[in-house]
Amino acid sequence: MPGMDEVLAARRAARASRSQSRANVVSVFILIVSFLTGILLTAATQNPGWLVIFVLVGIFFSQSPKIAKQWERAVVLRLGKYTGLRGPGLFWIFPFVETISIYIDQRVITTSFAAEETLTSDTVPVNVDAVLFWMVHDSEKAALEVQDYAQAVSWAAQTGLRDIIGRTSLSDLLRGRERIEAELQALIDSRSNPWGVTVQSVEMRDIVIPTSLQDAMSREAQASREKSARIILGQAEVEIAQLFFEAAKSYENNPTALHLRAMNILYEGLKEKGALMVVPSNVVESMGLGGYLGAAALRQQTMAAANPTPASPAAG
């Protein structure tokens, strides 16, 4: 199988070939006009040499018009020397003397990159997928300072991601994505700025850790949640005890308030239909509730006597 360098070289050659052999409607029009002119002169003079001459002339001049799209800048070389940028739109070059080395795309470009089986600072292998958003802000530098700016940005992003993962623990990697993304963006931007490339943002799509470690982290998270629940329950018990202590101090020197509270407790317990509350006798005596309870019982007996229940008819 061919190596990675050979694949990249083939891709660059194909890209350069496509850049130099772009067909456009103006070139086609020149070729057609030259061909038709040669045919007419040949038919008029019965000399086929005119057809050959005009075909060669059409091929020569069809190399001159070039068209760059709105978001593109064409890098023009004259006998191998950089002369400037052309475009967008229609422009002309001197055929076979001036060439277009590359068309620079100035739109925002997205590049996916990944770090596979990379060890964190606590020696945990992780797979991280991310997306880089970048654009060319200086087409001249992108054409002259680096061989293949798109591939260079991709490699810079991948090596920067591996570098940051190696200096970060797994817990920080999982919890501090925004910080890592900002740090990675600054690192890639510092490397690519000399190439005329600026990085707009970096987004981490996924972080994959080994399955065995996922189970251990799940158990650890569950234990941490149980610990937090017990701590919260203990803190609630402490707060409740403190409130009861303060309430007891307020009732200690205020028997009336204590009696009112006791009556409120009895009312809350007996207001439900069919409710029954058993109160120790010493509590009744200590709070002086005997008179209240006796009056309540007498009142219930009086109301029962005033409204007797009708007796059922005797069986014959």
N, C-alpha and C positions, 0 to 999 in steps of 0.2 A: 504493500500500500504506500502511496506517496506520503511524504512527511508534511507536517503543518506548514513549514516554510514554503514548500513547493505549491501547496494549495493556495496560500496567500499570494504568492507571486503570480500564479495563473489568474487569480481574481483581479489583481491589479492590472495585468496585461489586458484582460478582457475589458476592464473599465476604461483603460486608456484608449483601446481600440474603438470602443463605442463613442468616446468623447470626440475623437478625431474624424469619424466617418458618419457624423450626423447628416442625414439628408433633410433638405427643406424645400419648400415649394418654389423658391426663387431659383435655386440650382437646377431643379427639374425643368423649370420654364426656359432657362438659358440653353439647356441641352436640347430641348424640343425645337426651339427656334433655330438653333444652329443646324440641327439635323434637317429640318424642313428647308432651310435656306440652301444647304448643300444639295438636296434633291432637286430643287428648282433650277439651280445653276447647272447642275449636271444634265438635266433634261433639256435646258436651253442651249447648252454648248456641246452636248454629247461628249463631255469630258468628265470621267469619274473622279478625276483628281480634286475637283471642287468639293465633292462629298467627303473625301478623306480630310481635306484641309479644314472644313467647317466642323467636322466631328471632333478633330483635335482641338480646334479653337473653343468649341463648346465645353469639352472636358476641362480645358485649362481655366476658363473663366467661371465654370460652375463651382470651382473650389474656392472662389472668392467670397460669395455671400454666406454669412453665418447668422443664425438666430439663437439668441439666449432667452430663456423664459423669464418671467417677471421676477422670480425668486433666485435667479442664477446670475453668476458673474463668470465670464470666460477669461481664462489666463492665456495671454498671447505671448508666444516666443518667436523671436526673429533670429533665425540661424542659431537657435539654442539659447539666446539671451532674452531675459524677461523684458518686455516692453510696456506692459500695463494690463489693466482689466478692461473688458468690453462688455456691453450689455447693460440692461436688458433690451430686447428687441433686435432689429436687423442691424448688422454691422458688416464691414468688408475688410478682408485681409488680402495681402499680396500672395497669390497662389504659390505653393511649394517653397516659398521663402519664409513666410510666417505660418505658424501652426498653433492650434489650440491644444494645450497640454491637458487641461481639465476644466470642467464646469463645476464651480463651487456652489453648492446648495446652501442658501442663507436662511432657510426655515429652521424651526425648532425640530430637532431630530431625537428620536427615542432609541436607546440602545439597551438591550437586555444583557445582563452579565451575572455571573454566579461564582461562588466560592464553594467547592465541593470537598468534603472531608477535611475541613480546616480546623485545627486545634485552637481552642480558646486558651486564655491564660491559665485556667484550671484544668487543662488537658482534656477537654471534652470535644469530640469531633462533631461538627455541625455542618449542615448544608444551607447556604443562604442564597436566595434569589433576590435580585434588585433590578430596578429600572433607572436609567440615567436620562435626564432631559438636558440637552445641550444645543448650542448653535454656534455658527462661525460668525464672529464679529469683525474679523480682519481677513479678507480673502487672500491678500498678498502673503501674509505670514503662513496661512494654511497651505498655500501652494509651494512656498519656498523653504520653510523652516522644518518641514517634516515630510517624510516620503508618502505616507498614507495617513492623513489626519484622522479619518474615521476609525481605522484599525488601531491607531495610536491611542485614541481616546478610550476605546474599548479595553485595551490592555492596561492603561493607566487606572481605569475604574476597577478592574479585576484585582490588580496587585494592591491597590489602595484598600479594597475591601478585605483582602487577606491580612494585610498589615494591621488594620484596626481590630479584626477579630482576634488576632494573636495577642493583642494587648488588652483585651476585654474579657472579663469573666462571663460565664454563662448567664448568671442572674442579671448582670448589668445589660447583657445583650438582649435578654427577653423583656426587661422592664424599661430600658432607656433607648428605645428606637429613635425617638426624635433627636436626642443628643448625638447618637451615632450617625444618623443621616446628615446632620449639620456638619459634624466633623469630617465625614467622608466627602461631602460636597466641597468643603474648604480644601481638603487634600488634593482632590482631582482638579479643582480649579487652579490651584497653584502650579500643578504640573502642566496643564493644558493652555494656560494663558500665553506662554511664549509661542504657541502654535497658532494664535489668533482665535482660540476657542474659549467660550465661556460656558460654565455649567450653571443651569438655572435651578435644578433641584435633583435630589436623589430619593427614591422611594424603595424601601425594603418590602418586597412582596411576601416572602415566606421564610421562616426559620425552621428547619427540620433537625431534630435531635434523635439519637438512637431510641428504639422502642423500649429497651430495658431501662434506660434512664427516664423515659416518660413515666413508666410505672412507679419508679422510685420517687419522682417528683410529685406524682399524684398522691402517693401516700404521705409524703412530707407536707403537701398542701392541706390534706385532710387533717393531719395531726395539728397543724398550725391553726386551722379553723376551730378545732375542738379546744385547743388551748385558749384561743381568744374568747370563745364562748364561756369557758369556765372563769376566766378573768373578769369578764363583764358581769357574770352572775355574782361573783364574790364582791365586786365593787357595788352592785345593787344592794346586796345584803348589808354591807357596811353603811351605805347611805340610809337604808330603812331603819337599821338599829340606831343610827344617830338621830333620825327624826323621832323615833319612839322615846329615846332618852330625853330629848328636848320637850316632847309632849308630857312625859311623866313629871318633869320638873315644873311645868306650868300647872299641872293638876295637883301637885303636892301641897301647896299652900292655898288652894282654892277648892274647898269641898263642893261648893255650889256648881262650879263648872264640871266637876267630876260626876255629880248626880245628873246634871243635864246630859252629859255624854252617855251615862248608863241608860237613862230613859230613852235617848235616841237610838241606842243599840237595841233595846227591847222593842221599840216601835218598828224599827226596820225589820226585826225578826218576826213580829206578829202581824204585820200589815198584809202579808200574803194570806189568802183564804186557806183555812185548814192547817195553818202553821202551828207548830207546838215548840215551845222553848222551855227547857229545864234550867232553873236558876238555883244554885245552892242557897240554903237558908242563911248561912253566914254572910253571903253577899247581900241578901235582902235586908238583914239586920244592920250591916255596916253602912249601907247606903240609905237606910230609912225608907225602903220601898214597900214595907209591909202595909202601911196605910193606903198607899196608892194601889197596890195589887188587890187589897180587900175591897176597896171602893169599886174597883173595876169588876170584881167578881159579883158584888152585891148588885151593881147596875145590870149585869147580864142576867142574874136571876129575876130581877124585877121585870125586865123586858120579856123574859120567857113566860112569867106568870100572866102578864097583860095580854099576851098573844098565845093562848094555849093551842096546841096542835089538835085538830078535830079527830075524835076517836073513830076507828073503823067500825062499821055495823057488825053486830054479833051474828054469828051463823045460826040459822033457824034449825 
